[in-house]
């Protein structure tokens, strides 16, 4: 008997080590025990070594100067980029002239017709009201400018994304090649896309459209590939058995079966294109975004709100129309006769407007809200900004948050030795993923140091961490409440819909009014922007927990709290991790844009590079932003481990 029980103590330690997370931590501890003393002896001060830094300002400045000097003479610009730029300008101008030629009545009637055909009378009335509000606010021409840029950008984005998705959906090799590229593009903040196109195309509409295309094409590519790969194999085999060729199978089976994913891709592309078209106002896109940008630069909240409301209305209308097209696919009967009458009515409305000379929105119908809004802002500044008794005003809250949270977090990160930061990144990425994701995260973080922007990157990272912490606390609490109450979830849904469709730029307007400028307003805008996605994913994950598991817990006498903590949250772990990942990516996007309102760090460098024409500073900051986003994505994105053969 003794010989049977004696080996137990010797098998306990290997049993613990067989736990994957513990084994990873042990290996990391061993590596740290060897490398940390060496790093401490070699780089005692802890700051990023100057010897490991590559100064790219000289080469980038020379490259920028060469491009500027040869933009009008080199064959690459004359016969390629020049033609691309001219084609973009002509496309945007053609759409803009068509919109102006149709007049405000014709455009409104056309938008209402499309909404009616897709989703019925209620959405048609809402669409017409949205366009009329744009005119009432005196923003009809800027709205048409933004819409023209969007139409051209969306058409190009859909074409590029569909071609890439088609290639990835039909070829495993192409799918493997495109996946890391699309992953990287997905985590890149919108601001990072502006820098390369400005370098090549300069400030103006071509750069804005092409930046929008690059930003908005990936979701179309992803969802096209997903739809083609997820097509019903039984239907495909039946079509093949009838002797159909590969092209016939694609056109008659694969693409029709993927229509829902294609429409969802169109929806996401439109929303991202609108968001980017607004942000691209920084590089000369014009339209509504330019009005918001100019108003924010002069801290004119009233003018910014007057331009921001049409942006939100456009986003909501486009989201509802394209979303309804996907939901009603295959269910709505075509209204051919009614459609013909409606088109005839639109043509008649446009002709009447042209003959009456009423193509432009009448000035007498404009409602100026900037001055009343600014009076409200002045009242808020006097009573909420700093005049609330006992609890202080919003300016005091922003100051306290900066002093007690942002400053200590930034100083703590910058105090840590650089090699300890890399070690923490490796540990987090390896624990949640694989050694490949850990290596990618470490290399991305190390690249930031090599670029020479270690300190400002840690400043940006501190803002991201603070915003993510608040976002997750609020998002998880709200998502849990929505998952446990149908009434609360229904009441919350329209609020989340509106907030999720608002472009990133718009979130800066209210925070500037409430908190002024600085790092705290940038964090506040990031929290509000990322919160809807976290709430939605958390609610969906908790609601999708297996009902049998919940019933088993109730039958064992578990209380409501025990069911939540011991059943729902563990079973929804993957959804919660996805919520964390999306929260981090969305927060980073707005923290970078927060450079426009005093956020500082990498966002300031990117804005400074664009505003001052210092493309070397801007490009280095943009590359660091990409590396930071890639690192944060890998640290928070769980990776499926492939099962071993024979397991």
Helices and strands as residue ranges (DSSP letters): H 2-5, H 8-17, H 20-42, G 50-52, H 57-70, H 75-76, I 77-81, H 82-119, H 121-136, H 140-170, H 172-187, H 190-201, H 205-229, H 233-241, H 246-249, I 250-254, H 255-257, H 259-279, G 280-283, H 287-297, H 301-327, H 336-355, G 363-365, H 370-380, I 381-385, H 394-401, I 402-406, H 407-415, H 418-432, H 435-450, H 454-484, H 486-501, G 504-506, H 507-515, H 519-543, H 547-555, H 560-563, I 564-568, H 569-571, H 573-593, G 594-597, H 601-612, H 615-636
